[in-house]
């Protein structure tokens, strides 16, 4: 699968976001090792702490289906600047998809490829819990 297809799925997902408070619609498209794509969008709540980001929505949906092998994660925000995952999403990506290629996409169709190691250096993970 080409980047273009994955990006189109992230853009499509952003249109389903429930963001009545921030009007900040985010879409994510998570590619499984077998090529299948699982989409996620942000879902806000009047109790802001209960909001869920697009990246976590996609990852949690995949885990709920029993999937554990991910190759790429495209994240789209309808803004000219690249928008990286929030801190909570970075920690979840580290835990559930540490080797996934992350593709940030802006509304100009430009992309920036990165990794969780670049976005979350000196991170705390499951290996830190081992004695």
Order of alpha helices (4+ residues) and beta strands (2+ residues): alpha-beta-beta-alpha-beta-alpha-beta-beta-alpha
